[in-house]
Amino acid sequence: MMHLLLSLALLSQTGEAEYSFRHVIEQGERDGSFYVTAYVSIPYSSLQFTKSNSGYQAGYHITFQLLDRRKNIYGDERFGDVIVTDANIAKSKSLAVAETLNVLLPRGSYNANLSVAALGATRRIEKEFDVEIFHRALGSLRITDANGSRMLERPFDSRDTMLVSVSVYEDGLDSLLLEITRPGAPDYNKTLTEPDSQASWSVALEDFSSGDYQLWVKAFQGKKAVDERKALFVLRNPFRFDPGRYEELVEKLIYITTFGERERMKSVPPEARQATWDSFWLAKDPTPQTDYNEELESYFAKISYCERNFGYGDKGYLSDRARIYMRFGPPDEIEDHPFEPNRYPYIVWTYNLQGMQFVFEERLGFGEYVLVYPQGFLSPW
């Protein structure tokens, strides 16, 4: 049942689009050369599965290319496939395949392109970014669990021990300072003196609260900082350690529960929160024999969409547009009328299959769109 918590944590972390992938870029020096490594995780939902004799199969092609100013190309690629036995598992956003791509290259400035193609489909997902390669005192930070595994498939939680490591390429450093910060939380600082070529810190996360953290490692010669490296990580605690988050997520069940059901879920003692949550979603799981709960993932994917798209000036997942979206899904047609003369800005959503049309007006000028047609379609909360 822990997978239910982990998949939900991942959805709330990433809020990713239907087709996407996660990645970490690491750069450093090895045997007198520079390298860039891409660690890539592709959710099953971003692949194109087809029926095969052994179940459902999907292939992928990953390319990692770096273009310098003289148009020289350096790169690596991976082909692979994955087979699952259940069609519902193929839709998962939390189950993923992982690949590592390595590129050796000289110092310089590069435009990088990391691309994932789902074989058998026309879509290709690309991410572009700039990379500067030159000698530095420190390599990229590596953030892993205690076993050295990168946390691409789920965020950390307070039961984890985080290992932070960095390669040191400059002799004579006096100390390295590890800083972990988050707005509203106490800073974490730990100094390592006279570091070796590989420096590391083991950080127990039991006293860390849920949130998005920045992590810095700064290199010092005397009191002078000569280099620094930055990374990010996300921590999502189990419900028994994070009552605020549990209650927030229970409130988001407003479209599939009554007020009384939500109050009963919130009233359970801390040690029973996870079991209560798991029991609720197990009853709605169309494939309880698997660890993957497609109903949970689908529901919170829609909640995340509403928060991202109807949150600015509006009420997010509680807005009128969200109430229609949660019931009918994305509209087949959207007409936006922001500057019609002698009337408020309005949006029209059309659902062809249902033969329905909804009109939302922005009457206050702050981005809140209220359903005005059909009148009376939405009852008060």
C-alpha positions as YAML, in Angstrom:
chain: A
units: angstrom
residues:
- id: 1
  name: MET
  ca: [0.00, 0.00, 0.00]
- id: 2
  name: MET
  ca: [2.96, 2.35, 0.39]
- id: 3
  name: HIS
  ca: [2.94, 2.78, -3.38]
- id: 4
  name: LEU
  ca: [-0.28, 4.77, -3.05]
- id: 5
  name: LEU
  ca: [1.49, 7.36, -0.93]
- id: 6
  name: LEU
  ca: [4.54, 7.43, -3.14]
- id: 7
  name: SER
  ca: [2.63, 7.83, -6.39]
- id: 8
  name: LEU
  ca: [0.56, 10.61, -4.88]
- id: 9
  name: ALA
  ca: [3.66, 12.34, -3.57]
- id: 10
  name: LEU
  ca: [5.16, 12.18, -7.02]
- id: 11
  name: LEU
  ca: [2.10, 13.73, -8.62]
- id: 12
  name: SER
  ca: [2.05, 16.55, -6.11]
- id: 13
  name: GLN
  ca: [5.79, 17.05, -6.63]
- id: 14
  name: THR
  ca: [6.00, 17.15, -10.34]
- id: 15
  name: GLY
  ca: [2.45, 18.11, -11.59]
- id: 16
  name: GLU
  ca: [3.83, 16.99, -14.88]
- id: 17
  name: ALA
  ca: [2.20, 17.00, -18.28]
- id: 18
  name: GLU
  ca: [0.79, 13.79, -19.72]
- id: 19
  name: TYR
  ca: [3.94, 13.26, -21.80]
- id: 20
  name: SER
  ca: [7.14, 14.14, -19.99]
- id: 21
  name: PHE
  ca: [10.27, 12.76, -18.39]
- id: 22
  name: ARG
  ca: [12.49, 13.58, -15.42]
- id: 23
  name: HIS
  ca: [16.23, 14.03, -15.56]
- id: 24
  name: VAL
  ca: [19.34, 14.99, -13.61]
- id: 25
  name: ILE
  ca: [22.44, 16.44, -15.28]
- id: 26
  name: GLU
  ca: [25.86, 15.85, -13.73]
- id: 27
  name: GLN
  ca: [29.17, 17.23, -14.95]
- id: 28
  name: GLY
  ca: [32.75, 16.85, -13.83]
- id: 29
  name: GLU
  ca: [36.28, 15.75, -14.73]
- id: 30
  name: ARG
  ca: [37.69, 12.27, -15.24]
- id: 31
  name: ASP
  ca: [41.21, 11.26, -16.31]
- id: 32
  name: GLY
  ca: [41.98, 14.74, -17.58]
- id: 33
  name: SER
  ca: [38.75, 15.02, -19.61]
- id: 34
  name: PHE
  ca: [35.42, 16.66, -18.96]
- id: 35
  name: TYR
  ca: [32.16, 14.72, -18.92]
- id: 36
  name: VAL
  ca: [28.44, 15.38, -18.78]
- id: 37
  name: THR
  ca: [26.04, 12.65, -17.66]
- id: 38
  name: ALA
  ca: [22.27, 12.63, -18.02]
- id: 39
  name: TYR
  ca: [20.19, 10.41, -15.75]
- id: 40
  name: VAL
  ca: [16.76, 10.01, -17.33]
- id: 41
  name: SER
  ca: [13.51, 8.57, -15.96]
- id: 42
  name: ILE
  ca: [10.57, 8.06, -18.37]
- id: 43
  name: PRO
  ca: [7.09, 7.40, -16.88]
- id: 44
  name: TYR
  ca: [5.21, 4.57, -18.55]
- id: 45
  name: SER
  ca: [2.44, 7.06, -19.39]
- id: 46
  name: SER
  ca: [4.85, 8.83, -21.78]
- id: 47
  name: LEU
  ca: [5.47, 5.66, -23.83]
- id: 48
  name: GLN
  ca: [3.37, 4.08, -26.59]
- id: 49
  name: PHE
  ca: [2.35, 0.56, -25.53]
- id: 50
  name: THR
  ca: [0.99, -1.97, -28.02]
- id: 51
  name: LYS
  ca: [-0.34, -5.49, -27.52]
- id: 52
  name: SER
  ca: [2.23, -8.24, -27.97]
- id: 53
  name: ASN
  ca: [2.45, -11.98, -27.32]
- id: 54
  name: SER
  ca: [4.08, -11.35, -23.95]
- id: 55
  name: GLY
  ca: [1.74, -8.56, -22.82]
- id: 56
  name: TYR
  ca: [2.06, -4.88, -23.66]
- id: 57
  name: GLN
  ca: [5.31, -3.56, -25.09]
- id: 58
  name: ALA
  ca: [6.72, -0.08, -25.65]
- id: 59
  name: GLY
  ca: [10.01, 1.10, -27.11]
- id: 60
  name: TYR
  ca: [11.91, 4.34, -26.66]
- id: 61
  name: HIS
  ca: [14.88, 6.21, -28.08]
- id: 62
  name: ILE
  ca: [16.80, 8.73, -25.96]
- id: 63
  name: THR
  ca: [19.35, 11.13, -27.43]
- id: 64
  name: PHE
  ca: [21.63, 13.52, -25.59]
- id: 65
  name: GLN
  ca: [23.43, 16.00, -27.86]
- id: 66
  name: LEU
  ca: [25.66, 18.97, -27.06]
- id: 67
  name: LEU
  ca: [26.45, 21.53, -29.78]
- id: 68
  name: ASP
  ca: [29.44, 23.87, -29.38]
- id: 69
  name: ARG
  ca: [29.87, 27.29, -30.98]
- id: 70
  name: ARG
  ca: [31.65, 25.75, -33.97]
- id: 71
  name: LYS
  ca: [28.65, 23.43, -34.58]
- id: 72
  name: ASN
  ca: [30.55, 20.35, -33.44]
- id: 73
  name: ILE
  ca: [28.20, 17.75, -31.98]
- id: 74
  name: TYR
  ca: [28.96, 15.48, -29.03]
- id: 75
  name: GLY
  ca: [26.42, 12.99, -27.81]
- id: 76
  name: ASP
  ca: [25.12, 9.64, -26.69]
- id: 77
  name: GLU
  ca: [21.92, 7.67, -27.26]
- id: 78
  name: ARG
  ca: [19.97, 4.74, -25.86]
- id: 79
  name: PHE
  ca: [17.36, 2.42, -27.35]
- id: 80
  name: GLY
  ca: [15.23, 0.28, -25.07]
- id: 81
  name: ASP
  ca: [11.89, -1.35, -24.49]
- id: 82
  name: VAL
  ca: [9.66, -2.31, -21.58]
- id: 83
  name: ILE
  ca: [7.05, -5.06, -21.28]
- id: 84
  name: VAL
  ca: [4.15, -5.09, -18.81]
- id: 85
  name: THR
  ca: [1.39, -7.67, -18.41]
- id: 86
  name: ASP
  ca: [-1.45, -5.29, -17.47]
- id: 87
  name: ALA
  ca: [-2.81, -2.54, -19.72]
- id: 88
  name: ASN
  ca: [-3.56, -0.34, -16.71]
- id: 89
  name: ILE
  ca: [0.05, -0.42, -15.56]
- id: 90
  name: ALA
  ca: [1.05, 0.97, -18.96]
- id: 91
  name: LYS
  ca: [-0.79, 4.19, -18.05]
- id: 92
  name: SER
  ca: [1.18, 4.78, -14.86]
- id: 93
  name: LYS
  ca: [2.85, 8.14, -14.23]
- id: 94
  name: SER
  ca: [4.80, 6.82, -11.23]
- id: 95
  name: LEU
  ca: [6.28, 3.62, -12.71]
- id: 96
  name: ALA
  ca: [9.20, 4.44, -14.98]
- id: 97
  name: VAL
  ca: [12.21, 3.19, -16.90]
- id: 98
  name: ALA
  ca: [15.65, 4.66, -16.17]
- id: 99
  name: GLU
  ca: [18.66, 5.21, -18.44]
- id: 100
  name: THR
  ca: [22.08, 6.86, -18.12]
- id: 101
  name: LEU
  ca: [23.81, 8.70, -20.99]
- id: 102
  name: ASN
  ca: [27.46, 9.80, -20.86]
- id: 103
  name: VAL
  ca: [29.31, 12.32, -23.05]
- id: 104
  name: LEU
  ca: [33.03, 13.21, -23.01]
- id: 105
  name: LEU
  ca: [33.84, 16.63, -24.43]
- id: 106
  name: PRO
  ca: [36.38, 19.49, -24.27]
- id: 107
  name: ARG
  ca: [35.93, 22.67, -22.29]
- id: 108
  name: GLY
  ca: [33.61, 25.23, -23.84]
- id: 109
  name: SER
  ca: [30.05, 26.52, -24.08]
- id: 110
  name: TYR
  ca: [27.35, 24.16, -25.32]
- id: 111
  name: ASN
  ca: [23.68, 24.08, -26.18]
- id: 112
  name: ALA
  ca: [22.34, 20.76, -24.92]
- id: 113
  name: ASN
  ca: [19.31, 18.86, -26.20]
- id: 114
  name: LEU
  ca: [17.89, 15.91, -24.29]
- id: 115
  name: SER
  ca: [15.20, 14.10, -26.28]
- id: 116
  name: VAL
  ca: [12.91, 11.12, -25.65]
- id: 117
  name: ALA
  ca: [10.99, 9.54, -28.53]
- id: 118
  name: ALA
  ca: [8.28, 6.95, -27.96]
- id: 119
  name: LEU
  ca: [8.78, 4.36, -30.70]
- id: 120
  name: GLY
  ca: [5.60, 3.67, -32.62]
- id: 121
  name: ALA
  ca: [4.30, 7.18, -31.91]
- id: 122
  name: THR
  ca: [4.92, 10.54, -33.56]
- id: 123
  name: ARG
  ca: [5.62, 12.44, -30.35]
- id: 124
  name: ARG
  ca: [9.09, 13.43, -29.20]
- id: 125
  name: ILE
  ca: [9.71, 15.19, -25.89]
- id: 126
  name: GLU
  ca: [12.67, 17.58, -25.84]
- id: 127
  name: LYS
  ca: [14.40, 19.71, -23.23]
- id: 128
  name: GLU
  ca: [17.06, 22.27, -24.13]
- id: 129
  name: PHE
  ca: [19.52, 23.99, -21.81]
- id: 130
  name: ASP
  ca: [22.98, 25.57, -21.81]
- id: 131
  name: VAL
  ca: [26.06, 23.88, -20.37]
- id: 132
  name: GLU
  ca: [29.37, 25.58, -19.52]
- id: 133
  name: ILE
  ca: [32.35, 23.21, -19.30]
- id: 134
  name: PHE
  ca: [35.53, 24.43, -17.63]
- id: 135
  name: HIS
  ca: [37.83, 23.48, -14.76]
- id: 136
  name: ARG
  ca: [36.24, 24.04, -11.38]
- id: 137
  name: ALA
  ca: [37.14, 23.22, -7.82]
- id: 138
  name: LEU
  ca: [33.97, 21.14, -7.45]
- id: 139
  name: GLY
  ca: [32.01, 18.79, -9.67]
- id: 140
  name: SER
  ca: [28.23, 18.58, -9.74]
- id: 141
  name: LEU
  ca: [26.45, 17.59, -6.56]
- id: 142
  name: ARG
  ca: [25.14, 14.04, -6.38]
- id: 143
  name: ILE
  ca: [22.04, 13.60, -4.21]
- id: 144
  name: THR
  ca: [21.06, 9.99, -3.57]
- id: 145
  name: ASP
  ca: [19.54, 7.76, -0.93]
- id: 146
  name: ALA
  ca: [21.78, 5.91, 1.51]
- id: 147
  name: ASN
  ca: [22.32, 3.15, -1.08]
- id: 148
  name: GLY
  ca: [23.52, 5.58, -3.75]
- id: 149
  name: SER
  ca: [20.31, 5.53, -5.85]
- id: 150
  name: ARG
  ca: [19.12, 8.78, -7.39]
- id: 151
  name: MET
  ca: [15.59, 9.68, -6.35]
- id: 152
  name: LEU
  ca: [13.99, 10.25, -9.74]
- id: 153
  name: GLU
  ca: [10.89, 8.11, -9.19]
- id: 154
  name: ARG
  ca: [9.82, 9.60, -5.85]
- id: 155
  name: PRO
  ca: [10.71, 12.42, -3.45]
- id: 156
  name: PHE
  ca: [12.57, 11.90, -0.20]
- id: 157
  name: ASP
  ca: [10.68, 11.55, 3.08]
- id: 158
  name: SER
  ca: [11.67, 11.78, 6.74]
- id: 159
  name: ARG
  ca: [12.45, 8.06, 6.94]
- id: 160
  name: ASP
  ca: [15.24, 8.47, 4.38]
- id: 161
  name: THR
  ca: [18.89, 9.24, 4.85]
- id: 162
  name: MET
  ca: [20.16, 11.50, 2.08]
- id: 163
  name: LEU
  ca: [23.72, 11.15, 0.81]
- id: 164
  name: VAL
  ca: [25.24, 14.32, -0.65]
- id: 165
  name: SER
  ca: [28.55, 13.81, -2.45]
- id: 166
  name: VAL
  ca: [30.81, 15.90, -4.65]
- id: 167
  name: SER
  ca: [34.09, 15.41, -6.48]
- id: 168
  name: VAL
  ca: [36.90, 17.78, -5.45]
- id: 169
  name: TYR
  ca: [39.27, 18.73, -8.28]
- id: 170
  name: GLU
  ca: [41.32, 21.43, -6.55]
- id: 171
  name: ASP
  ca: [44.11, 20.70, -4.07]
- id: 172
  name: GLY
  ca: [44.56, 22.81, -0.98]
- id: 173
  name: LEU
  ca: [40.94, 23.44, -0.07]
- id: 174
  name: ASP
  ca: [40.56, 24.07, 3.64]
- id: 175
  name: SER
  ca: [36.88, 23.23, 4.01]
- id: 176
  name: LEU
  ca: [33.55, 22.50, 2.34]
- id: 177
  name: LEU
  ca: [30.30, 23.88, 3.74]
- id: 178
  name: LEU
  ca: [27.01, 22.07, 3.16]
- id: 179
  name: GLU
  ca: [23.92, 24.30, 3.48]
- id: 180
  name: ILE
  ca: [20.29, 23.15, 3.14]
- id: 181
  name: THR
  ca: [17.64, 25.87, 3.11]
- id: 182
  name: ARG
  ca: [13.90, 26.29, 2.72]
- id: 183
  name: PRO
  ca: [11.82, 29.42, 3.39]
- id: 184
  name: GLY
  ca: [10.25, 29.19, 6.83]
- id: 185
  name: ALA
  ca: [12.44, 26.31, 8.00]
- id: 186
  name: PRO
  ca: [15.70, 26.33, 10.02]
- id: 187
  name: ASP
  ca: [18.86, 26.16, 7.92]
- id: 188
  name: TYR
  ca: [21.02, 23.04, 8.05]
- id: 189
  name: ASN
  ca: [24.81, 23.62, 8.01]
- id: 190
  name: LYS
  ca: [27.63, 21.13, 8.21]
- id: 191
  name: THR
  ca: [31.35, 21.76, 7.56]
- id: 192
  name: LEU
  ca: [33.87, 19.24, 6.28]
- id: 193
  name: THR
  ca: [37.52, 20.20, 6.84]
- id: 194
  name: GLU
  ca: [40.49, 19.19, 4.66]
- id: 195
  name: PRO
  ca: [38.33, 17.34, 2.13]
- id: 196
  name: ASP
  ca: [39.58, 14.42, 0.04]
- id: 197
  name: SER
  ca: [39.01, 14.04, -3.69]
- id: 198
  name: GLN
  ca: [35.54, 12.63, -2.91]
- id: 199
  name: ALA
  ca: [33.60, 14.43, -0.20]
- id: 200
  name: SER
  ca: [30.26, 13.32, 1.19]
- id: 201
  name: TRP
  ca: [27.72, 14.05, 3.90]
- id: 202
  name: SER
  ca: [25.10, 11.71, 5.30]
- id: 203
  name: VAL
  ca: [21.98, 13.68, 6.26]
- id: 204
  name: ALA
  ca: [19.22, 12.02, 8.30]
- id: 205
  name: LEU
  ca: [15.93, 13.63, 7.24]
- id: 206
  name: GLU
  ca: [13.86, 12.70, 10.28]
- id: 207
  name: ASP
  ca: [13.62, 16.32, 11.50]
- id: 208
  name: PHE
  ca: [12.91, 17.85, 8.08]
- id: 209
  name: SER
  ca: [9.38, 18.97, 7.20]
- id: 210
  name: SER
  ca: [7.75, 18.58, 3.79]
- id: 211
  name: GLY
  ca: [8.80, 21.12, 1.19]
- id: 212
  name: ASP
  ca: [11.11, 22.12, -1.66]
- id: 213
  name: TYR
  ca: [14.72, 22.59, -0.55]
- id: 214
  name: GLN
  ca: [17.83, 24.26, -1.95]
- id: 215
  name: LEU
  ca: [21.16, 22.61, -1.25]
- id: 216
  name: TRP
  ca: [24.55, 24.30, -1.55]
- id: 217
  name: VAL
  ca: [28.12, 23.09, -1.20]
- id: 218
  name: LYS
  ca: [30.70, 25.89, -0.95]
- id: 219
  name: ALA
  ca: [34.46, 25.41, -1.21]
- id: 220
  name: PHE
  ca: [36.78, 27.60, 0.90]
- id: 221
  name: GLN
  ca: [40.46, 28.44, 0.93]
- id: 222
  name: GLY
  ca: [40.83, 30.14, 4.27]
- id: 223
  name: LYS
  ca: [37.78, 32.38, 4.57]
- id: 224
  name: LYS
  ca: [37.48, 32.90, 0.80]
- id: 225
  name: ALA
  ca: [34.82, 30.99, -1.10]
- id: 226
  name: VAL
  ca: [36.39, 29.75, -4.37]
- id: 227
  name: ASP
  ca: [33.50, 27.70, -5.81]
- id: 228
  name: GLU
  ca: [29.96, 26.64, -5.04]
- id: 229
  name: ARG
  ca: [27.50, 24.10, -6.39]
- id: 230
  name: LYS
  ca: [23.72, 24.13, -6.05]
- id: 231
  name: ALA
  ca: [21.04, 21.44, -6.27]
- id: 232
  name: LEU
  ca: [17.36, 21.04, -5.41]
- id: 233
  name: PHE
  ca: [15.44, 18.26, -3.74]
- id: 234
  name: VAL
  ca: [11.87, 17.65, -2.64]
- id: 235
  name: LEU
  ca: [10.75, 16.08, 0.62]
- id: 236
  name: ARG
  ca: [7.24, 14.71, 1.21]
- id: 237
  name: ASN
  ca: [6.63, 13.16, 4.61]
- id: 238
  name: PRO
  ca: [4.27, 10.27, 5.43]
- id: 239
  name: PHE
  ca: [0.92, 11.42, 6.70]
- id: 240
  name: ARG
  ca: [1.60, 10.51, 10.34]
- id: 241
  name: PHE
  ca: [4.46, 13.02, 10.36]
- id: 242
  name: ASP
  ca: [2.66, 15.71, 8.38]
- id: 243
  name: PRO
  ca: [-0.93, 16.32, 9.54]
- id: 244
  name: GLY
  ca: [-1.30, 19.51, 7.51]
- id: 245
  name: ARG
  ca: [-0.54, 17.74, 4.25]
- id: 246
  name: TYR
  ca: [-2.88, 14.85, 5.05]
- id: 247
  name: GLU
  ca: [-5.77, 17.21, 5.78]
- id: 248
  name: GLU
  ca: [-5.03, 19.22, 2.64]
- id: 249
  name: LEU
  ca: [-5.18, 16.11, 0.46]
- id: 250
  name: VAL
  ca: [-8.34, 14.86, 2.14]
- id: 251
  name: GLU
  ca: [-9.99, 18.22, 1.38]
- id: 252
  name: LYS
  ca: [-9.09, 17.73, -2.27]
- id: 253
  name: LEU
  ca: [-11.35, 14.65, -2.32]
- id: 254
  name: ILE
  ca: [-14.28, 17.06, -2.37]
- id: 255
  name: TYR
  ca: [-15.46, 15.78, -5.78]
- id: 256
  name: ILE
  ca: [-15.75, 12.15, -4.72]
- id: 257
  name: THR
  ca: [-16.68, 12.38, -1.01]
- id: 258
  name: THR
  ca: [-19.26, 13.99, 1.24]
- id: 259
  name: PHE
  ca: [-18.42, 16.53, 3.91]
- id: 260
  name: GLY
  ca: [-19.03, 13.89, 6.58]
- id: 261
  name: GLU
  ca: [-16.66, 11.40, 4.92]
- id: 262
  name: ARG
  ca: [-13.88, 13.96, 4.79]
- id: 263
  name: GLU
  ca: [-14.41, 14.93, 8.42]
- id: 264
  name: ARG
  ca: [-14.23, 11.28, 9.48]
- id: 265
  name: MET
  ca: [-11.01, 10.79, 7.52]
- id: 266
  name: LYS
  ca: [-9.47, 13.86, 9.16]
- id: 267
  name: SER
  ca: [-10.51, 12.77, 12.65]
- id: 268
  name: VAL
  ca: [-8.47, 9.54, 12.71]
- id: 269
  name: PRO
  ca: [-5.33, 9.48, 14.90]
- id: 270
  name: PRO
  ca: [-1.95, 10.11, 13.23]
- id: 271
  name: GLU
  ca: [-0.93, 6.45, 13.21]
- id: 272
  name: ALA
  ca: [-4.11, 5.53, 11.29]
- id: 273
  name: ARG
  ca: [-3.93, 8.18, 8.56]
- id: 274
  name: GLN
  ca: [-2.01, 6.11, 6.02]
- id: 275
  name: ALA
  ca: [-4.24, 3.06, 6.52]
- id: 276
  name: THR
  ca: [-7.35, 5.24, 6.19]
- id: 277
  name: TRP
  ca: [-6.04, 6.78, 3.00]
- id: 278
  name: ASP
  ca: [-5.05, 3.42, 1.53]
- id: 279
  name: SER
  ca: [-8.39, 1.87, 2.41]
- id: 280
  name: PHE
  ca: [-10.30, 4.71, 0.74]
- id: 281
  name: TRP
  ca: [-8.39, 4.37, -2.53]
- id: 282
  name: LEU
  ca: [-8.29, 0.57, -2.49]
- id: 283
  name: ALA
  ca: [-12.09, 0.56, -2.58]
- id: 284
  name: LYS
  ca: [-11.93, 2.62, -5.79]
- id: 285
  name: ASP
  ca: [-9.04, 0.71, -7.42]
- id: 286
  name: PRO
  ca: [-10.24, -1.10, -10.58]
- id: 287
  name: THR
  ca: [-7.16, -3.36, -10.42]
- id: 288
  name: PRO
  ca: [-6.56, -4.07, -6.72]
- id: 289
  name: GLN
  ca: [-4.31, -7.02, -7.57]
- id: 290
  name: THR
  ca: [-1.63, -4.55, -8.75]
- id: 291
  name: ASP
  ca: [0.32, -1.87, -6.86]
- id: 292
  name: TYR
  ca: [-0.75, 0.74, -9.41]
- id: 293
  name: ASN
  ca: [-4.00, 2.59, -8.72]
- id: 294
  name: GLU
  ca: [-5.00, 4.31, -11.94]
- id: 295
  name: GLU
  ca: [-8.06, 5.91, -10.31]
- id: 296
  name: LEU
  ca: [-5.90, 7.74, -7.75]
- id: 297
  name: GLU
  ca: [-3.44, 8.92, -10.39]
- id: 298
  name: SER
  ca: [-6.19, 10.06, -12.74]
- id: 299
  name: TYR
  ca: [-8.02, 11.98, -10.04]
- id: 300
  name: PHE
  ca: [-5.02, 13.88, -8.75]
- id: 301
  name: ALA
  ca: [-3.73, 14.53, -12.27]
- id: 302
  name: LYS
  ca: [-6.99, 16.44, -12.85]
- id: 303
  name: ILE
  ca: [-6.71, 18.23, -9.50]
- id: 304
  name: SER
  ca: [-3.14, 19.28, -10.39]
- id: 305
  name: TYR
  ca: [-4.29, 20.53, -13.80]
- id: 306
  name: CYS
  ca: [-6.98, 22.67, -12.17]
- id: 307
  name: GLU
  ca: [-4.53, 24.14, -9.67]
- id: 308
  name: ARG
  ca: [-2.06, 25.04, -12.42]
- id: 309
  name: ASN
  ca: [-4.54, 26.44, -14.90]
- id: 310
  name: PHE
  ca: [-7.32, 27.93, -12.76]
- id: 311
  name: GLY
  ca: [-5.30, 29.23, -9.82]
- id: 312
  name: TYR
  ca: [-4.21, 32.70, -10.92]
- id: 313
  name: GLY
  ca: [-6.90, 35.08, -9.67]
- id: 314
  name: ASP
  ca: [-9.34, 32.18, -9.39]
- id: 315
  name: LYS
  ca: [-10.00, 29.39, -6.87]
- id: 316
  name: GLY
  ca: [-7.88, 26.61, -8.34]
- id: 317
  name: TYR
  ca: [-9.44, 23.20, -7.91]
- id: 318
  name: LEU
  ca: [-12.51, 24.83, -6.29]
- id: 319
  name: SER
  ca: [-13.21, 27.23, -9.17]
- id: 320
  name: ASP
  ca: [-16.26, 26.95, -11.42]
- id: 321
  name: ARG
  ca: [-14.06, 25.87, -14.32]
- id: 322
  name: ALA
  ca: [-12.52, 23.18, -12.14]
- id: 323
  name: ARG
  ca: [-15.96, 21.89, -11.14]
- id: 324
  name: ILE
  ca: [-16.82, 21.38, -14.81]
- id: 325
  name: TYR
  ca: [-13.39, 19.99, -15.66]
- id: 326
  name: MET
  ca: [-13.45, 17.47, -12.83]
- id: 327
  name: ARG
  ca: [-16.83, 16.17, -14.04]
- id: 328
  name: PHE
  ca: [-16.42, 16.21, -17.81]
- id: 329
  name: GLY
  ca: [-12.67, 16.39, -18.38]
- id: 330
  name: PRO
  ca: [-11.01, 18.69, -20.93]
- id: 331
  name: PRO
  ca: [-13.44, 20.40, -23.34]
- id: 332
  name: ASP
  ca: [-13.38, 19.59, -27.05]
- id: 333
  name: GLU
  ca: [-13.39, 23.28, -27.96]
- id: 334
  name: ILE
  ca: [-12.43, 26.45, -26.08]
- id: 335
  name: GLU
  ca: [-13.40, 29.94, -27.25]
- id: 336
  name: ASP
  ca: [-11.72, 32.83, -25.44]
- id: 337
  name: HIS
  ca: [-13.38, 36.27, -25.74]
- id: 338
  name: PRO
  ca: [-11.29, 38.70, -23.67]
- id: 339
  name: PHE
  ca: [-12.26, 41.97, -25.39]
- id: 340
  name: GLU
  ca: [-15.89, 41.80, -26.50]
- id: 341
  name: PRO
  ca: [-17.50, 45.28, -26.53]
- id: 342
  name: ASN
  ca: [-20.06, 46.05, -23.85]
- id: 343
  name: ARG
  ca: [-19.71, 42.79, -21.96]
- id: 344
  name: TYR
  ca: [-17.43, 41.03, -19.52]
- id: 345
  name: PRO
  ca: [-14.59, 38.82, -20.80]
- id: 346
  name: TYR
  ca: [-15.89, 35.30, -21.22]
- id: 347
  name: ILE
  ca: [-14.84, 31.77, -22.16]
- id: 348
  name: VAL
  ca: [-16.94, 29.11, -23.88]
- id: 349
  name: TRP
  ca: [-16.29, 25.38, -23.37]
- id: 350
  name: THR
  ca: [-17.91, 22.89, -25.72]
- id: 351
  name: TYR
  ca: [-18.30, 19.15, -25.12]
- id: 352
  name: ASN
  ca: [-19.38, 17.55, -28.38]
- id: 353
  name: LEU
  ca: [-20.17, 14.05, -27.14]
- id: 354
  name: GLN
  ca: [-22.34, 15.31, -24.28]
- id: 355
  name: GLY
  ca: [-23.88, 18.00, -26.45]
- id: 356
  name: MET
  ca: [-23.16, 20.60, -23.78]
- id: 357
  name: GLN
  ca: [-21.74, 24.11, -23.71]
- id: 358
  name: PHE
  ca: [-20.59, 26.15, -20.72]
- id: 359
  name: VAL
  ca: [-19.99, 29.91, -20.56]
- id: 360
  name: PHE
  ca: [-17.77, 31.46, -17.88]
- id: 361
  name: GLU
  ca: [-17.56, 35.23, -17.28]
- id: 362
  name: GLU
  ca: [-14.83, 37.25, -15.57]
- id: 363
  name: ARG
  ca: [-16.91, 39.87, -13.77]
- id: 364
  name: LEU
  ca: [-14.47, 41.23, -11.18]
- id: 365
  name: GLY
  ca: [-11.40, 41.72, -13.38]
- id: 366
  name: PHE
  ca: [-9.04, 39.57, -11.28]
- id: 367
  name: GLY
  ca: [-9.10, 36.36, -13.29]
- id: 368
  name: GLU
  ca: [-12.01, 34.61, -11.54]
- id: 369
  name: TYR
  ca: [-14.36, 33.10, -14.11]
- id: 370
  name: VAL
  ca: [-17.90, 32.32, -12.94]
- id: 371
  name: LEU
  ca: [-20.25, 29.92, -14.72]
- id: 372
  name: VAL
  ca: [-23.17, 31.94, -16.15]
- id: 373
  name: TYR
  ca: [-24.59, 29.38, -18.59]
- id: 374
  name: PRO
  ca: [-26.38, 27.06, -18.06]
- id: 375
  name: GLN
  ca: [-27.81, 28.98, -15.12]
- id: 376
  name: GLY
  ca: [-28.13, 26.99, -11.94]
- id: 377
  name: PHE
  ca: [-26.02, 24.08, -13.25]
- id: 378
  name: LEU
  ca: [-23.64, 24.26, -10.26]
- id: 379
  name: SER
  ca: [-25.15, 24.04, -6.81]
- id: 380
  name: PRO
  ca: [-23.52, 25.94, -3.89]
- id: 381
  name: TRP
  ca: [-20.79, 24.08, -2.01]
...
